[in-house]
């Protein structure tokens, strides 16, 4: 897994876009007290369920791999 140049900023962008996506679908309401790791996991699972992104093999799922996959997704947004 090659680290992206500006992965931290892309993860922030992915969280913002993922929160908006989930709330527009009406499937989730995030609270201010929700941690970033909780948001990342929920957004990742929602996007995989909706077939927006490809799932990571079960034995390779980690917080870092989910962050990386969301960063790649965010880099492809406008």
Biopython code that builds the backbone (N, CA, C, O; Angstrom):
import numpy as np
from Bio.PDB.StructureBuilder import StructureBuilder

atoms = [
    (1, "UNK", "N", (0.848, -1.177, 0.000)),
    (1, "UNK", "CA", (0.000, 0.000, 0.000)),
    (1, "UNK", "C", (0.892, 1.238, 0.000)),
    (1, "UNK", "O", (1.588, 1.512, 0.978)),
    (2, "UNK", "N", (0.866, 1.971, -1.087)),
    (2, "UNK", "CA", (1.703, 3.160, -1.228)),
    (2, "UNK", "C", (0.981, 4.358, -0.624)),
    (2, "UNK", "O", (-0.168, 4.637, -0.967)),
    (3, "UNK", "N", (1.655, 5.060, 0.271)),
    (3, "UNK", "CA", (1.055, 6.222, 0.920)),
    (3, "UNK", "C", (0.912, 7.360, -0.090)),
    (3, "UNK", "O", (1.825, 7.655, -0.860)),
    (4, "UNK", "N", (-0.254, 7.983, -0.061)),
    (4, "UNK", "CA", (-0.508, 9.107, -0.953)),
    (4, "UNK", "C", (0.225, 10.345, -0.457)),
    (4, "UNK", "O", (0.539, 10.457, 0.728)),
    (5, "UNK", "N", (0.490, 11.259, -1.358)),
    (5, "UNK", "CA", (1.258, 12.460, -1.051)),
    (5, "UNK", "C", (0.588, 13.304, 0.035)),
    (5, "UNK", "O", (1.245, 13.722, 0.988)),
    (6, "UNK", "N", (-0.699, 13.553, -0.103)),
    (6, "UNK", "CA", (-1.430, 14.398, 0.841)),
    (6, "UNK", "C", (-2.583, 13.601, 1.468)),
    (6, "UNK", "O", (-3.731, 14.044, 1.482)),
    (7, "UNK", "N", (-2.246, 12.422, 1.980)),
    (7, "UNK", "CA", (-3.266, 11.497, 2.470)),
    (7, "UNK", "C", (-4.067, 12.069, 3.634)),
    (7, "UNK", "O", (-5.273, 11.838, 3.718)),
    (8, "UNK", "N", (-3.424, 12.808, 4.529)),
    (8, "UNK", "CA", (-4.127, 13.367, 5.686)),
    (8, "UNK", "C", (-5.260, 14.301, 5.248)),
    (8, "UNK", "O", (-6.372, 14.219, 5.769)),
    (9, "UNK", "N", (-4.976, 15.176, 4.300)),
    (9, "UNK", "CA", (-5.991, 16.108, 3.818)),
    (9, "UNK", "C", (-7.099, 15.360, 3.077)),
    (9, "UNK", "O", (-8.273, 15.714, 3.182)),
    (10, "UNK", "N", (-6.717, 14.326, 2.329)),
    (10, "UNK", "CA", (-7.709, 13.542, 1.596)),
    (10, "UNK", "C", (-8.623, 12.770, 2.539)),
    (10, "UNK", "O", (-9.809, 12.604, 2.254)),
    (11, "UNK", "N", (-8.081, 12.296, 3.661)),
    (11, "UNK", "CA", (-8.913, 11.600, 4.643)),
    (11, "UNK", "C", (-9.931, 12.572, 5.245)),
    (11, "UNK", "O", (-11.095, 12.221, 5.435)),
    (12, "UNK", "N", (-9.487, 13.788, 5.539)),
    (12, "UNK", "CA", (-10.416, 14.800, 6.063)),
    (12, "UNK", "C", (-11.516, 15.097, 5.047)),
    (12, "UNK", "O", (-12.687, 15.223, 5.406)),
    (13, "UNK", "N", (-11.131, 15.205, 3.787)),
    (13, "UNK", "CA", (-12.099, 15.452, 2.717)),
    (13, "UNK", "C", (-13.062, 14.272, 2.588)),
    (13, "UNK", "O", (-14.260, 14.464, 2.381)),
    (14, "UNK", "N", (-12.537, 13.055, 2.710)),
    (14, "UNK", "CA", (-13.366, 11.846, 2.613)),
    (14, "UNK", "C", (-14.365, 11.776, 3.756)),
    (14, "UNK", "O", (-15.517, 11.392, 3.553)),
    (15, "UNK", "N", (-13.932, 12.146, 4.955)),
    (15, "UNK", "CA", (-14.852, 12.121, 6.101)),
    (15, "UNK", "C", (-15.972, 13.124, 5.879)),
    (15, "UNK", "O", (-17.142, 12.808, 6.097)),
    (16, "UNK", "N", (-15.622, 14.333, 5.446)),
    (16, "UNK", "CA", (-16.653, 15.355, 5.204)),
    (16, "UNK", "C", (-17.625, 14.908, 4.117)),
    (16, "UNK", "O", (-18.839, 15.040, 4.272)),
    (17, "UNK", "N", (-17.091, 14.379, 3.017)),
    (17, "UNK", "CA", (-17.950, 13.927, 1.920)),
    (17, "UNK", "C", (-18.762, 12.703, 2.325)),
    (17, "UNK", "O", (-19.922, 12.576, 1.935)),
    (18, "UNK", "N", (-18.171, 11.808, 3.099)),
    (18, "UNK", "CA", (-18.869, 10.609, 3.550)),
    (18, "UNK", "C", (-19.990, 10.916, 4.519)),
    (18, "UNK", "O", (-21.055, 10.301, 4.452)),
    (19, "UNK", "N", (-19.764, 11.868, 5.426)),
    (19, "UNK", "CA", (-20.811, 12.283, 6.364)),
    (19, "UNK", "C", (-21.983, 12.871, 5.578)),
    (19, "UNK", "O", (-23.141, 12.546, 5.838)),
    (20, "UNK", "N", (-21.673, 13.727, 4.625)),
    (20, "UNK", "CA", (-22.717, 14.334, 3.797)),
    (20, "UNK", "C", (-23.471, 13.263, 3.008)),
    (20, "UNK", "O", (-24.698, 13.302, 2.924)),
    (21, "UNK", "N", (-22.741, 12.310, 2.434)),
    (21, "UNK", "CA", (-23.343, 11.225, 1.657)),
    (21, "UNK", "C", (-24.291, 10.392, 2.523)),
    (21, "UNK", "O", (-25.422, 10.115, 2.123)),
    (22, "UNK", "N", (-23.831, 10.001, 3.697)),
    (22, "UNK", "CA", (-24.641, 9.178, 4.595)),
    (22, "UNK", "C", (-25.880, 9.896, 5.087)),
    (22, "UNK", "O", (-26.955, 9.301, 5.168)),
    (23, "UNK", "N", (-25.739, 11.172, 5.416)),
    (23, "UNK", "CA", (-26.883, 11.932, 5.915)),
    (23, "UNK", "C", (-27.883, 12.221, 4.803)),
    (23, "UNK", "O", (-29.087, 12.251, 5.058)),
    (24, "UNK", "N", (-27.412, 12.436, 3.570)),
    (24, "UNK", "CA", (-28.332, 12.645, 2.451)),
    (24, "UNK", "C", (-29.123, 11.383, 2.147)),
    (24, "UNK", "O", (-30.291, 11.449, 1.764)),
    (25, "UNK", "N", (-28.478, 10.228, 2.320)),
    (25, "UNK", "CA", (-29.185, 8.960, 2.120)),
    (25, "UNK", "C", (-30.167, 8.699, 3.242)),
    (25, "UNK", "O", (-31.082, 7.890, 3.087)),
    (26, "UNK", "N", (-29.994, 9.372, 4.372)),
    (26, "UNK", "CA", (-30.886, 9.196, 5.500)),
    (26, "UNK", "C", (-30.596, 7.952, 6.320)),
    (26, "UNK", "O", (-31.465, 7.484, 7.055)),
    (27, "UNK", "N", (-29.396, 7.411, 6.209)),
    (27, "UNK", "CA", (-29.073, 6.186, 6.929)),
    (27, "UNK", "C", (-28.306, 6.434, 8.232)),
    (27, "UNK", "O", (-28.153, 5.522, 9.044)),
    (28, "UNK", "N", (-27.831, 7.649, 8.429)),
    (28, "UNK", "CA", (-27.022, 7.918, 9.619)),
    (28, "UNK", "C", (-27.094, 9.398, 9.979)),
    (28, "UNK", "O", (-27.267, 10.262, 9.120)),
    (29, "UNK", "N", (-26.956, 9.660, 11.273)),
    (29, "UNK", "CA", (-26.774, 11.025, 11.757)),
    (29, "UNK", "C", (-25.554, 10.988, 12.663)),
    (29, "UNK", "O", (-25.589, 10.384, 13.735)),
    (30, "UNK", "N", (-24.492, 11.626, 12.240)),
    (30, "UNK", "CA", (-23.278, 11.642, 13.037)),
    (30, "UNK", "C", (-23.406, 12.702, 14.124)),
    (30, "UNK", "O", (-23.987, 13.765, 13.911)),
    (31, "UNK", "N", (-22.856, 12.393, 15.283)),
    (31, "UNK", "CA", (-22.829, 13.323, 16.411)),
    (31, "UNK", "C", (-21.453, 13.977, 16.483)),
    (31, "UNK", "O", (-20.477, 13.460, 15.938)),
    (32, "UNK", "N", (-21.390, 15.109, 17.155)),
    (32, "UNK", "CA", (-20.113, 15.801, 17.317)),
    (32, "UNK", "C", (-19.147, 14.973, 18.166)),
    (32, "UNK", "O", (-17.932, 15.145, 18.073)),
    (33, "UNK", "N", (-19.683, 14.085, 18.985)),
    (33, "UNK", "CA", (-18.835, 13.275, 19.865)),
    (33, "UNK", "C", (-18.305, 12.015, 19.185)),
    (33, "UNK", "O", (-17.485, 11.309, 19.772)),
    (34, "UNK", "N", (-18.749, 11.714, 17.966)),
    (34, "UNK", "CA", (-18.252, 10.541, 17.248)),
    (34, "UNK", "C", (-16.787, 10.753, 16.875)),
    (34, "UNK", "O", (-16.415, 11.816, 16.378)),
    (35, "UNK", "N", (-15.966, 9.743, 17.114)),
    (35, "UNK", "CA", (-14.543, 9.867, 16.796)),
    (35, "UNK", "C", (-14.332, 9.716, 15.294)),
    (35, "UNK", "O", (-15.193, 9.211, 14.574)),
    (36, "UNK", "N", (-13.183, 10.159, 14.850)),
    (36, "UNK", "CA", (-12.848, 10.056, 13.425)),
    (36, "UNK", "C", (-12.762, 8.591, 13.008)),
    (36, "UNK", "O", (-13.171, 8.242, 11.901)),
    (37, "UNK", "N", (-12.242, 7.736, 13.872)),
    (37, "UNK", "CA", (-12.118, 6.317, 13.506)),
    (37, "UNK", "C", (-13.491, 5.663, 13.367)),
    (37, "UNK", "O", (-13.675, 4.802, 12.507)),
    (38, "UNK", "N", (-14.462, 6.058, 14.203)),
    (38, "UNK", "CA", (-15.823, 5.534, 14.059)),
    (38, "UNK", "C", (-16.435, 5.986, 12.742)),
    (38, "UNK", "O", (-17.076, 5.202, 12.042)),
    (39, "UNK", "N", (-16.233, 7.266, 12.408)),
    (39, "UNK", "CA", (-16.763, 7.803, 11.156)),
    (39, "UNK", "C", (-16.130, 7.103, 9.960)),
    (39, "UNK", "O", (-16.819, 6.755, 9.001)),
    (40, "UNK", "N", (-14.816, 6.898, 10.020)),
    (40, "UNK", "CA", (-14.109, 6.241, 8.923)),
    (40, "UNK", "C", (-14.653, 4.842, 8.699)),
    (40, "UNK", "O", (-14.916, 4.451, 7.562)),
    (41, "UNK", "N", (-14.821, 4.086, 9.772)),
    (41, "UNK", "CA", (-15.313, 2.723, 9.627)),
    (41, "UNK", "C", (-16.732, 2.700, 9.074)),
    (41, "UNK", "O", (-17.039, 1.902, 8.188)),
    (42, "UNK", "N", (-17.603, 3.572, 9.591)),
    (42, "UNK", "CA", (-18.984, 3.577, 9.114)),
    (42, "UNK", "C", (-19.057, 4.005, 7.645)),
    (42, "UNK", "O", (-19.763, 3.387, 6.848)),
    (43, "UNK", "N", (-18.330, 5.054, 7.297)),
    (43, "UNK", "CA", (-18.338, 5.545, 5.910)),
    (43, "UNK", "C", (-17.787, 4.476, 4.971)),
    (43, "UNK", "O", (-18.342, 4.240, 3.899)),
    (44, "UNK", "N", (-16.691, 3.829, 5.379)),
    (44, "UNK", "CA", (-16.108, 2.769, 4.559)),
    (44, "UNK", "C", (-17.142, 1.668, 4.308)),
    (44, "UNK", "O", (-17.358, 1.262, 3.167)),
    (45, "UNK", "N", (-17.775, 1.191, 5.375)),
    (45, "UNK", "CA", (-18.748, 0.097, 5.234)),
    (45, "UNK", "C", (-19.958, 0.517, 4.407)),
    (45, "UNK", "O", (-20.490, -0.287, 3.641)),
    (46, "UNK", "N", (-20.403, 1.771, 4.553)),
    (46, "UNK", "CA", (-21.532, 2.275, 3.766)),
    (46, "UNK", "C", (-21.167, 2.328, 2.280)),
    (46, "UNK", "O", (-21.955, 1.900, 1.437)),
    (47, "UNK", "N", (-19.991, 2.843, 1.956)),
    (47, "UNK", "CA", (-19.570, 2.948, 0.560)),
    (47, "UNK", "C", (-19.362, 1.579, -0.078)),
    (47, "UNK", "O", (-19.656, 1.392, -1.258)),
    (48, "UNK", "N", (-18.859, 0.624, 0.695)),
    (48, "UNK", "CA", (-18.706, -0.732, 0.184)),
    (48, "UNK", "C", (-20.088, -1.340, -0.060)),
    (48, "UNK", "O", (-20.317, -1.975, -1.090)),
    (49, "UNK", "N", (-21.006, -1.144, 0.888)),
    (49, "UNK", "CA", (-22.366, -1.676, 0.755)),
    (49, "UNK", "C", (-23.055, -1.124, -0.483)),
    (49, "UNK", "O", (-23.748, -1.853, -1.193)),
    (50, "UNK", "N", (-22.863, 0.166, -0.739)),
    (50, "UNK", "CA", (-23.476, 0.818, -1.903)),
    (50, "UNK", "C", (-22.678, 0.592, -3.181)),
    (50, "UNK", "O", (-23.053, 1.093, -4.241)),
    (51, "UNK", "N", (-21.587, -0.153, -3.090)),
    (51, "UNK", "CA", (-20.722, -0.478, -4.228)),
    (51, "UNK", "C", (-20.104, 0.766, -4.875)),
    (51, "UNK", "O", (-19.908, 0.825, -6.089)),
    (52, "UNK", "N", (-19.803, 1.756, -4.031)),
    (52, "UNK", "CA", (-19.126, 2.963, -4.503)),
    (52, "UNK", "C", (-17.621, 2.712, -4.551)),
    (52, "UNK", "O", (-16.932, 3.179, -5.459)),
    (53, "UNK", "N", (-17.122, 1.976, -3.571)),
    (53, "UNK", "CA", (-15.713, 1.595, -3.534)),
    (53, "UNK", "C", (-15.624, 0.074, -3.413)),
    (53, "UNK", "O", (-16.580, -0.586, -3.007)),
    (54, "UNK", "N", (-14.463, -0.465, -3.770)),
    (54, "UNK", "CA", (-14.248, -1.902, -3.694)),
    (54, "UNK", "C", (-13.838, -2.285, -2.275)),
    (54, "UNK", "O", (-13.068, -1.572, -1.631)),
    (55, "UNK", "N", (-14.349, -3.400, -1.797)),
    (55, "UNK", "CA", (-14.038, -3.869, -0.454)),
    (55, "UNK", "C", (-12.593, -4.340, -0.354)),
    (55, "UNK", "O", (-12.010, -4.835, -1.319)),
    (56, "UNK", "N", (-12.037, -4.173, 0.831)),
    (56, "UNK", "CA", (-10.708, -4.687, 1.145)),
    (56, "UNK", "C", (-10.911, -6.127, 1.610)),
    (56, "UNK", "O", (-11.878, -6.398, 2.322)),
    (57, "UNK", "N", (-10.031, -7.060, 1.233)),
    (57, "UNK", "CA", (-10.169, -8.434, 1.725)),
    (57, "UNK", "C", (-10.250, -8.471, 3.253)),
    (57, "UNK", "O", (-9.541, -7.728, 3.932)),
    (58, "UNK", "N", (-11.113, -9.332, 3.792)),
    (58, "UNK", "CA", (-11.420, -9.370, 5.223)),
    (58, "UNK", "C", (-10.173, -9.442, 6.107)),
    (58, "UNK", "O", (-10.113, -8.780, 7.144)),
    (59, "UNK", "N", (-9.185, -10.234, 5.711)),
    (59, "UNK", "CA", (-7.991, -10.391, 6.552)),
    (59, "UNK", "C", (-7.072, -9.171, 6.505)),
    (59, "UNK", "O", (-6.137, -9.077, 7.300)),
    (60, "UNK", "N", (-7.321, -8.242, 5.592)),
    (60, "UNK", "CA", (-6.465, -7.054, 5.474)),
    (60, "UNK", "C", (-7.124, -5.786, 6.007)),
    (60, "UNK", "O", (-6.522, -4.714, 5.954)),
    (61, "UNK", "N", (-8.343, -5.890, 6.518)),
    (61, "UNK", "CA", (-9.041, -4.696, 7.001)),
    (61, "UNK", "C", (-8.381, -4.196, 8.283)),
    (61, "UNK", "O", (-8.208, -4.940, 9.248)),
    (62, "UNK", "N", (-8.022, -2.923, 8.263)),
    (62, "UNK", "CA", (-7.488, -2.239, 9.440)),
    (62, "UNK", "C", (-7.896, -0.771, 9.321)),
    (62, "UNK", "O", (-8.367, -0.324, 8.275)),
    (63, "UNK", "N", (-7.710, -0.048, 10.394)),
    (63, "UNK", "CA", (-8.051, 1.378, 10.372)),
    (63, "UNK", "C", (-7.233, 2.093, 9.293)),
    (63, "UNK", "O", (-7.749, 2.954, 8.579)),
    (64, "UNK", "N", (-5.957, 1.727, 9.184)),
    (64, "UNK", "CA", (-5.080, 2.365, 8.198)),
    (64, "UNK", "C", (-5.495, 2.040, 6.773)),
    (64, "UNK", "O", (-5.463, 2.911, 5.904)),
    (65, "UNK", "N", (-5.883, 0.797, 6.524)),
    (65, "UNK", "CA", (-6.287, 0.432, 5.161)),
    (65, "UNK", "C", (-7.610, 1.104, 4.783)),
    (65, "UNK", "O", (-7.808, 1.488, 3.631)),
    (66, "UNK", "N", (-8.518, 1.244, 5.765)),
    (66, "UNK", "CA", (-9.778, 1.946, 5.486)),
    (66, "UNK", "C", (-9.516, 3.420, 5.196)),
    (66, "UNK", "O", (-10.116, 3.996, 4.287)),
    (67, "UNK", "N", (-8.612, 4.033, 5.975)),
    (67, "UNK", "CA", (-8.239, 5.442, 5.740)),
    (67, "UNK", "C", (-7.674, 5.608, 4.333)),
    (67, "UNK", "O", (-8.024, 6.548, 3.618)),
    (68, "UNK", "N", (-6.794, 4.683, 3.946)),
    (68, "UNK", "CA", (-6.156, 4.758, 2.635)),
    (68, "UNK", "C", (-7.191, 4.629, 1.521)),
    (68, "UNK", "O", (-7.153, 5.384, 0.549)),
    (69, "UNK", "N", (-8.115, 3.679, 1.657)),
    (69, "UNK", "CA", (-9.140, 3.477, 0.622)),
    (69, "UNK", "C", (-10.047, 4.711, 0.524)),
    (69, "UNK", "O", (-10.429, 5.112, -0.576)),
    (70, "UNK", "N", (-10.391, 5.313, 1.669)),
    (70, "UNK", "CA", (-11.218, 6.530, 1.631)),
    (70, "UNK", "C", (-10.449, 7.708, 1.039)),
    (70, "UNK", "O", (-11.035, 8.549, 0.357)),
    (71, "UNK", "N", (-9.147, 7.776, 1.295)),
    (71, "UNK", "CA", (-8.335, 8.846, 0.708)),
    (71, "UNK", "C", (-8.301, 8.724, -0.807)),
    (71, "UNK", "O", (-8.373, 9.728, -1.515)),
    (72, "UNK", "N", (-8.192, 7.499, -1.306)),
    (72, "UNK", "CA", (-8.209, 7.289, -2.753)),
    (72, "UNK", "C", (-9.553, 7.718, -3.323)),
    (72, "UNK", "O", (-9.608, 8.372, -4.365)),
    (73, "UNK", "N", (-10.650, 7.348, -2.638)),
    (73, "UNK", "CA", (-11.996, 7.741, -3.065)),
    (73, "UNK", "C", (-12.104, 9.266, -3.098)),
    (73, "UNK", "O", (-12.623, 9.831, -4.060)),
    (74, "UNK", "N", (-11.615, 9.933, -2.050)),
    (74, "UNK", "CA", (-11.697, 11.401, -1.976)),
    (74, "UNK", "C", (-10.881, 12.057, -3.080)),
    (74, "UNK", "O", (-11.262, 13.114, -3.581)),
    (75, "UNK", "N", (-9.773, 11.450, -3.463)),
    (75, "UNK", "CA", (-8.950, 12.042, -4.519)),
    (75, "UNK", "C", (-9.649, 12.030, -5.868)),
    (75, "UNK", "O", (-9.301, 12.806, -6.758)),
    (76, "UNK", "N", (-10.636, 11.150, -6.021)),
    (76, "UNK", "CA", (-11.365, 11.056, -7.273)),
    (76, "UNK", "C", (-12.620, 11.918, -7.291)),
    (76, "UNK", "O", (-13.282, 12.030, -8.323)),
    (77, "UNK", "N", (-12.952, 12.532, -6.144)),
    (77, "UNK", "CA", (-14.096, 13.455, -6.110)),
    (77, "UNK", "C", (-13.670, 14.767, -6.758)),
    (77, "UNK", "O", (-12.477, 15.029, -6.916)),
    (78, "UNK", "N", (-14.640, 15.584, -7.130)),
    (78, "UNK", "CA", (-14.313, 16.868, -7.786)),
    (78, "UNK", "C", (-13.446, 17.726, -6.920)),
    (78, "UNK", "O", (-13.081, 18.833, -7.316)),
]
sb = StructureBuilder()
sb.init_structure("model")
sb.init_model(0)
sb.init_chain("A")
sb.init_seg("    ")
for serial, (resi, resn, name, xyz) in enumerate(atoms, 1):
    if name == "N":
        sb.init_residue(resn, " ", resi, " ")
    sb.init_atom(name, np.array(xyz, "f"), 0.0, 1.0, " ", f" {name:<3s}", serial, name[0])
structure = sb.get_structure()
